[in-house]
Amino acid sequence: MVIHPRPFDHPDAVKLNDQVQLEYAERYGDEGDITPLDPSMFVPPHGLYLLAYDEQERPVATGGWRTQDLNADGYEDGDAEIKRMFVIPEGRGRGLARRMLAALEEDARAAGRTRMVLETGDQQPEAVALYTSCGYTVCDVKFGHYRTYDSSICMAKPLRQP
């Protein structure tokens, strides 16, 4: 697998985003994740969007982070929020998500962010297991677009040791 930075609106990113939205819709019985996102949110140094490609140069995984600071949606100064982590079904079980997550954490840390945060849901037990195994813990105070939903699970991991 090769990981490349790509714009959020790159054709391969759009393709995988469409796939993850279908999966969200199936799991939650709705229209998918309606969190407002804009390509400019993932432009370094304020964010990053990555695509992973297999040996045949097919996009197989995606993930990004964007800067968040103290605001009405419950974020804290120094936050880097993970968005659109996804591995196509055929690519799962090979450690792609773990590699993508590590690359995102490394970049956010280098950009001066102090905490990686994410919002997932109770219909994504694989995601919760991945993040937990990578050192993320459930937050007492929820943040993000879905913070008022009972199904929302907010997790965080410090990017700097105290």
N, C-alpha and C positions, 0 to 999 in steps of 0.2 A: 504494500500500500504506500502511496505517495500522497502527502498532504500539501496542498497549495492554498495560499490566500487568494480569495476571489471576491469580487463585489457581491453584495447581497442580491443584486438584481441580475447577476450572471445567468445565462440560460440554464446551466447545470444546477445552479442554486435554486432557480425557479422550479425546475423539474422535481428536485428532491423536496422542496417546500410543498409542492402540490401533493406529493406522496404522503408526507407527514401529516398534512391537513386531513387527508382522507382517513388516515389511521386514527387521528384524534376524533374525527366525526363518528367513526365506527365505535370507538371505545366509550365515548361520552354521549352519543346519540344527539349530537348538535352539529353546528356548522364548522367546527374546528376552533383553533385558537384565534381569537379576534383581537389579541393584543396589538395595538398600533405599532407598526415597525416601518422604518424608512431606511433605505440604503445608506444614508449619511450617518446613521447611528453606528455603523460598523467600520468606519474609516479610521485607520490608525492616526494618532495615538489614542483615540477615544473609544476604540473598539476594534474588532477584527472578525472577519468571516472566513472560515476554512472549508474546503472541500477535499475529501479523500477520494483517490482514484485507484482502481485495481490495475492488474497487469495489462488489461486490454484498454486502459484509459477510460473506463466507464466510471461515472460518479457513484460512489457506494456509501458515503457518509458525509455528514455536514454538521456544522456547529459554529456558533459565534458568541461573542461577548460584546456588551455595550456598557459604557460608563453610566453609572447612577450615583447621585449624591442625595443628600437629605432632601426629601420632598414629601408631598401630601400622599403619595402612594406607599409610604412606609419604608423607603430606602434610607440608608445611612451614608454619610460622607465616606468616600473611598470604595464604594461598592462597584463590582464588575458583575453584570448580570448575564448568565448563560441563556442563550436563545437558540431554538431550532436544532438541538442535538438530535440526530437521527441517523440510524444505520438501516439500509434497505434490508428486508427480510432475508435475502440470500446471503448477506454479508454478516449476519449476526453470529455471535459465539466465537469470534476470532480476535477479540480484543480491540476492535476498531474504535469503539466508543471510549474505551479507557485511554487509548493513544490520543484521540481527539481532545478529550477532556484535559489531559496533561499538557498538550500544546496550548490550549486556551488559557489554562492557569499560568503557565510560564509567561505567555505574552502579557496577560493582565498584570502580573507581578512586575514585569519589566516596565510596564507603563505607569507604575506607581500605585496601582490599586491595592487595597489592603484586605478586602474580603470578597470572595466569590459567592454569589447568591444565585438561586434558581427557584423557579416555581414549577412544580410538577403536579400530578394528580393521583388520586387513589385508584384510578383505573390503569396505572402504569407501574405495577409492582417491580418490573425489571429495571426501570429507571431508578426507583427508590433504592433497590438493592445495589445497583452500580454506584450511586452517589454515596450511600452509606459505607460501602467497602472502600471508597476513595477518601474517607475522612469527613464527609458532610454530615451535619446534624440538623435535626428539625428545629426550626426557629419558634420561639414562644410568640413572637409578634410577626404576623404575616405581612407581606408586602406584595406589590404588583397588581396587575389588572384583575386577577381572580381572588384577591385576598379575602373577599367577603363570602366566598363559596366554601361550603363545608367540605367539598371534595378536594380543595386546594391544599397542597403540601409545600411549604416553603422551607428551603434548606440553605445552609451556609457553611463556608469553610474559610478560616483565616488564611490569607496569602502570605502573611509575615508572622514570624514567631515573636511573641511578646518579650 
